[in-house]
């Protein structure tokens, strides 16, 4: 169950950020490239936008995404 979703849009910075976390017990192996495709697809899509994505499983499960804003021409 998703516990919290944060969407952070900082006007001064050049990126959008989002964090999704739950209040579970965490996972020992947070990211397994040999496993399913859900997290891998998320990682591919964020990187295609020039962003970064991190996964953490210390206290619950957390996904943090940072994607640069597109500059208008």
C-alpha positions as CSV (number, residue, x, y, z in Angstrom):
1,X,0.0,0.0,0.0
2,X,1.3,3.4,-0.9
3,X,1.8,5.5,2.2
4,X,2.8,8.9,0.8
5,X,3.3,10.6,-2.6
6,X,5.2,13.8,-2.7
7,X,5.5,15.9,-5.9
8,X,8.0,18.7,-5.5
9,X,8.2,21.4,-8.1
10,X,10.8,24.0,-7.3
11,X,10.5,27.1,-9.4
12,X,14.1,28.2,-9.0
13,X,15.5,24.8,-10.0
14,X,15.6,23.3,-13.4
15,X,13.9,20.0,-12.5
16,X,10.8,18.3,-11.3
17,X,11.0,15.8,-8.4
18,X,8.7,13.1,-7.1
19,X,8.9,10.6,-4.3
20,X,6.7,7.7,-3.6
21,X,7.0,5.7,-0.4
22,X,5.2,3.1,1.6
23,X,5.3,2.2,5.3
24,X,6.3,-1.4,4.8
25,X,9.1,-3.3,6.3
26,X,11.4,-2.7,3.4
27,X,13.1,-5.1,1.0
28,X,16.6,-6.6,1.3
29,X,17.1,-6.7,-2.5
30,X,15.5,-3.4,-3.6
31,X,16.3,-3.6,-7.3
32,X,16.8,-6.9,-9.1
33,X,17.7,-6.4,-12.8
34,X,16.8,-10.0,-13.5
35,X,13.4,-9.7,-11.9
36,X,10.2,-8.2,-13.3
37,X,10.0,-5.3,-15.7
38,X,8.1,-2.6,-13.7
39,X,11.0,-0.9,-12.0
40,X,13.3,-1.4,-15.0
41,X,10.7,0.3,-17.3
42,X,10.4,3.2,-14.8
43,X,14.2,3.5,-14.8
44,X,14.4,3.5,-18.7
45,X,11.7,6.1,-19.0
46,X,13.2,8.5,-16.5
47,X,16.6,8.1,-18.0
48,X,15.2,8.8,-21.5
49,X,14.0,12.1,-20.1
50,X,17.5,12.9,-18.9
51,X,16.5,12.3,-15.2
52,X,17.6,10.1,-12.4
53,X,15.7,7.5,-10.3
54,X,16.7,5.8,-7.1
55,X,15.2,3.0,-5.2
56,X,15.6,2.5,-1.4
57,X,14.3,-0.2,0.9
58,X,15.7,0.7,4.3
59,X,12.4,1.7,6.0
60,X,9.6,0.8,3.7
61,X,10.1,1.1,0.0
62,X,10.9,4.5,-1.6
63,X,11.3,5.7,-5.2
64,X,12.8,9.1,-5.9
65,X,12.6,10.6,-9.3
66,X,14.2,13.8,-10.6
67,X,13.6,15.0,-14.2
68,X,14.9,18.2,-15.8
69,X,12.4,20.7,-17.0
70,X,12.3,21.2,-20.7
71,X,13.5,24.7,-21.7
72,X,11.0,26.5,-23.9
73,X,12.4,27.8,-27.2
